[in-house]
Amino acid sequence: MIDVHAHITSRNFDEKLLQKILTSAKEAGVQHIISVSETIDDANDVMTLATQSDGMIWPSLGLHPVQYTTTGERSVTMDDWNSFQPILEKAIQDKSVVCIGEIGLDFSKHILQQNANNVTQDEPTLRQIQSDIFKAQVELAIKHGLPINVHSRSAGHYALSILYDCGATLIELYQESRRKRVLFSIPPSIIRSPQKETLAKTIPITALLLESDSPALGPEKGQDNEPKNIKISAEEIARIKSVSVETVVDHTTQNALRLFKKHQPSANM
């Protein structure tokens, strides 16, 4: 199994817990975990932890539209991007990332009301800043042929418009039909989410992936999640589709390998 989206950082898991989590994931059958960044600190952390994971963690770097401070969440700024851009570009040039993400737009009201100094700022300006930073990262991904991991909250139409304007395309899984399809990842919270259950029922198994989104979206609300729990996702998808767990694991793993085939880290990562 491959966990295609997790936040494996020191901010979320201390060193002792992190090693336990990786061991538990291996025992559950997880081969690789794609760990995504959100901030500059996350980026450095993701890269360091990936080099220490004996190839288990595949790093993905991106600047998230929401940044975290000691006083709470705020919208990303151009100062954030100016500091982050060299880190991202170096990682791309070094071929040390499998994906660019987590990037995107978050037009939630409480996010758009805050700037870097926690002072109310013009919302259209913050929307534009988010859009410019998202577009810059999408363009980098397209230029270097990297997949994109997109976050969108209260901004779906705007995010899609930027992707289309930049010429982003969807991964092509069905060459025989020459149809381009999007991949959907299912977290362990599917067992308590009718919406995700409907999604898993509707989407063909050939277009599904497994994700933990650790430490969020666990099987139990309010409790930290971890990569080993993608097995719960696989089991629930198997139940919904009346197929074996092995069938779900095989399809989702192959889908992930196709998506990241050209970008898998070298053996020394």
C-alpha positions as CSV (number, residue, x, y, z in Angstrom):
1,M,0.0,0.0,0.0
2,I,1.0,3.6,-0.6
3,D,-0.2,6.5,1.5
4,V,-0.4,9.3,-1.0
5,H,-0.9,12.1,1.4
6,A,0.3,12.6,5.0
7,H,1.8,15.3,7.1
8,I,4.7,13.5,8.6
9,T,6.6,16.3,10.4
10,S,8.1,17.0,13.7
11,R,5.4,19.6,14.3
12,N,2.8,16.8,14.2
13,F,4.8,13.9,15.7
14,D,7.7,13.9,18.1
15,E,10.8,11.8,17.3
16,K,9.9,8.9,19.5
17,L,6.3,8.7,18.2
18,L,7.5,9.1,14.6
19,Q,9.6,6.0,14.7
20,K,6.7,4.1,16.2
21,I,4.4,5.3,13.5
22,L,6.8,4.3,10.7
23,T,7.2,0.8,12.2
24,S,3.5,0.3,12.6
25,A,2.9,1.4,9.0
26,K,5.4,-1.1,7.7
27,E,3.8,-3.9,9.8
28,A,0.4,-2.9,8.3
29,G,1.8,-3.3,4.8
30,V,2.5,0.4,3.9
31,Q,5.4,0.6,1.5
32,H,5.7,4.3,1.0
33,I,4.3,7.5,2.5
34,I,4.1,10.7,0.5
35,S,4.7,13.5,3.1
36,V,3.6,16.9,2.1
37,S,4.8,20.3,3.4
38,E,2.7,23.4,4.1
39,T,5.2,25.8,5.5
40,I,8.9,26.6,5.1
41,D,9.7,24.8,8.4
42,D,7.7,21.8,7.2
43,A,9.7,21.7,3.9
44,N,13.0,21.4,5.7
45,D,11.5,18.9,8.1
46,V,9.9,16.7,5.3
47,M,13.2,16.5,3.4
48,T,15.2,15.6,6.5
49,L,12.8,13.0,7.7
50,A,12.7,11.5,4.1
51,T,16.4,11.1,4.1
52,Q,16.3,9.3,7.4
53,S,13.4,6.9,6.5
54,D,15.4,4.5,4.3
55,G,13.2,5.3,1.3
56,M,9.9,4.9,3.0
57,I,8.9,8.6,3.0
58,W,8.7,10.2,-0.4
59,P,8.8,14.0,0.0
60,S,6.5,16.5,-1.6
61,L,7.1,20.2,-1.1
62,G,4.6,23.0,-1.5
63,L,3.5,26.3,0.2
64,H,0.0,26.0,1.6
65,P,-2.4,28.9,1.3
66,V,-2.9,28.8,5.1
67,Q,0.1,29.4,7.3
68,Y,0.5,28.8,11.1
69,T,1.7,31.2,13.7
70,T,1.8,31.3,17.5
71,T,-1.4,33.4,17.4
72,G,-3.3,31.2,14.9
73,E,-3.8,30.6,11.2
74,R,-3.4,33.3,8.6
75,S,-3.4,33.6,4.8
76,V,-0.1,33.1,3.0
77,T,1.9,36.2,2.0
78,M,4.4,37.1,-0.8
79,D,7.1,37.3,1.8
80,D,6.4,33.6,2.6
81,W,6.6,32.7,-1.1
82,N,9.8,34.7,-1.6
83,S,11.4,32.7,1.2
84,F,10.0,29.4,0.1
85,Q,10.6,29.6,-3.7
86,P,14.4,28.9,-3.6
87,I,13.8,25.9,-1.4
88,L,11.2,24.4,-3.8
89,E,13.2,25.2,-6.9
90,K,16.4,23.6,-5.4
91,A,14.4,20.4,-4.5
92,I,13.0,20.2,-8.0
93,Q,16.5,20.7,-9.6
94,D,17.9,18.0,-7.3
95,K,15.1,15.7,-8.3
96,S,14.4,15.0,-4.6
97,V,10.6,15.5,-4.6
98,V,7.9,13.3,-6.1
99,C,5.2,16.0,-6.2
100,I,4.5,19.7,-5.6
101,G,2.1,20.1,-2.7
102,E,0.2,20.7,-0.7
103,I,-0.7,23.9,-2.6
104,G,-3.9,25.6,-3.5
105,L,-6.5,28.2,-2.3
106,D,-8.3,28.7,1.0
107,F,-10.9,31.4,0.9
108,S,-12.4,30.6,4.2
109,K,-13.7,33.8,5.9
110,H,-11.5,33.5,9.0
111,I,-8.4,33.0,6.9
112,L,-9.0,35.9,4.7
113,Q,-9.4,38.3,7.6
114,Q,-5.8,37.9,8.8
115,N,-2.4,39.0,7.4
116,A,1.1,38.2,8.6
117,N,0.7,40.5,11.6
118,N,-2.7,39.3,12.5
119,V,-4.3,42.5,11.3
120,T,-7.4,42.8,9.2
121,Q,-6.5,43.2,5.6
122,D,-8.4,43.6,2.3
123,E,-9.9,40.2,1.4
124,P,-9.6,40.7,-2.4
125,T,-5.9,41.4,-2.0
126,L,-5.4,38.2,0.0
127,R,-7.3,36.2,-2.6
128,Q,-5.1,37.6,-5.3
129,I,-1.9,36.8,-3.3
130,Q,-3.0,33.2,-2.7
131,S,-3.9,32.9,-6.4
132,D,-0.5,34.3,-7.6
133,I,1.4,31.9,-5.3
134,F,-0.7,28.9,-6.3
135,K,-0.3,29.7,-10.0
136,A,3.5,30.1,-9.6
137,Q,3.7,26.6,-8.0
138,V,1.5,25.1,-10.7
139,E,3.6,26.5,-13.4
140,L,6.7,25.0,-11.8
141,A,5.1,21.6,-11.6
142,I,4.0,21.7,-15.2
143,K,7.5,22.9,-16.4
144,H,9.2,20.0,-14.6
145,G,6.4,17.4,-15.2
146,L,5.6,16.9,-11.6
147,P,2.2,15.9,-10.2
148,I,0.3,18.5,-8.1
149,N,-1.4,18.0,-4.7
150,V,-4.1,20.5,-4.5
151,H,-5.9,22.0,-1.4
152,S,-9.1,23.9,-2.1
153,R,-11.6,25.2,0.5
154,S,-14.4,27.6,-0.4
155,A,-12.5,28.2,-3.7
156,G,-13.1,25.2,-6.0
157,H,-14.0,27.2,-9.1
158,Y,-11.1,29.5,-8.7
159,A,-8.6,26.7,-8.2
160,L,-9.9,24.9,-11.3
161,S,-9.7,28.1,-13.3
162,I,-6.0,28.5,-12.4
163,L,-5.2,24.9,-13.2
164,Y,-6.9,25.2,-16.6
165,D,-5.3,28.5,-17.4
166,C,-1.9,27.0,-16.6
167,G,-2.6,24.1,-18.9
168,A,-2.5,21.4,-16.2
169,T,-3.8,18.0,-17.3
170,L,-5.1,15.0,-15.5
171,I,-3.2,11.8,-15.2
172,E,-4.1,9.4,-18.0
173,L,-4.8,5.9,-16.6
174,Y,-6.9,4.4,-19.4
175,Q,-4.8,4.5,-22.6
176,E,-7.2,2.1,-24.4
177,S,-10.0,4.6,-24.1
178,R,-7.8,7.7,-24.4
179,R,-9.7,9.4,-21.6
180,K,-8.0,11.4,-19.0
181,R,-9.2,10.8,-15.4
182,V,-8.6,12.3,-12.1
183,L,-7.6,10.2,-9.1
184,F,-9.5,10.2,-5.8
185,S,-7.8,9.4,-2.5
186,I,-9.8,7.9,0.3
187,P,-8.9,8.4,4.0
188,P,-9.7,6.2,7.0
189,S,-12.5,8.6,8.0
190,I,-14.6,6.9,5.3
191,I,-16.0,4.7,8.0
192,R,-17.8,7.7,9.5
193,S,-18.4,9.7,6.4
194,P,-21.4,9.0,4.2
195,Q,-20.0,11.4,1.6
196,K,-16.7,9.5,1.3
197,E,-18.6,6.2,1.2
198,T,-20.7,7.5,-1.7
199,L,-17.5,8.6,-3.4
200,A,-15.9,5.2,-3.0
201,K,-19.0,3.5,-4.3
202,T,-19.2,5.8,-7.4
203,I,-15.6,6.0,-8.5
204,P,-14.2,3.0,-10.2
205,I,-11.4,1.1,-8.4
206,T,-9.1,2.0,-11.2
207,A,-9.2,5.6,-10.2
208,L,-8.8,5.3,-6.4
209,L,-5.9,5.9,-4.1
210,L,-5.4,5.6,-0.4
211,E,-4.4,8.4,1.9
212,S,-4.2,8.9,5.6
213,D,-3.9,12.8,5.8
214,S,-2.2,12.1,9.1
215,P,-2.7,13.3,11.7
216,A,-6.2,14.3,10.5
217,L,-9.1,12.3,9.1
218,G,-8.7,9.2,11.3
219,P,-11.3,6.5,11.8
220,E,-12.3,8.1,15.1
221,K,-13.2,11.7,15.3
222,G,-10.9,13.8,17.5
223,Q,-8.1,11.3,17.6
224,D,-4.8,11.6,15.8
225,N,-4.5,9.5,12.6
226,E,-1.4,7.7,11.2
227,P,-0.4,6.0,7.9
228,K,-1.1,2.4,9.0
229,N,-4.8,3.3,9.0
230,I,-5.0,3.4,5.2
231,K,-5.6,-0.4,5.6
232,I,-9.0,0.7,7.1
233,S,-9.6,2.6,3.9
234,A,-8.8,-0.4,1.8
235,E,-11.0,-2.7,3.9
236,E,-13.9,-0.3,3.7
237,I,-13.6,0.2,-0.1
238,A,-13.5,-3.6,-0.4
239,R,-16.7,-3.9,1.6
240,I,-18.5,-1.2,-0.4
241,K,-17.4,-2.6,-3.8
242,S,-17.8,-6.3,-2.8
243,V,-14.2,-7.2,-3.8
244,S,-11.3,-8.5,-1.8
245,V,-9.0,-6.3,0.2
246,E,-6.1,-7.6,-1.9
247,T,-7.9,-6.3,-5.1
248,V,-8.2,-2.8,-3.6
249,V,-4.6,-2.8,-2.4
250,D,-3.3,-3.9,-5.8
251,H,-5.3,-1.4,-7.8
252,T,-4.6,1.6,-5.5
253,T,-0.9,0.7,-5.3
254,Q,-0.5,0.5,-9.0
255,N,-2.4,3.7,-9.5
256,A,0.0,5.5,-7.2
257,L,3.0,4.0,-8.8
258,R,1.8,5.1,-12.2
259,L,1.3,8.6,-11.0
260,F,4.7,8.9,-9.4
261,K,6.6,6.5,-11.6
262,K,8.9,9.2,-13.2
263,H,9.6,10.9,-9.9
264,Q,10.3,8.2,-7.4
265,P,13.4,9.1,-5.4
266,S,16.7,7.5,-6.0
267,A,17.8,4.6,-3.7
268,N,19.8,7.0,-1.5
269,M,16.7,9.0,-0.6
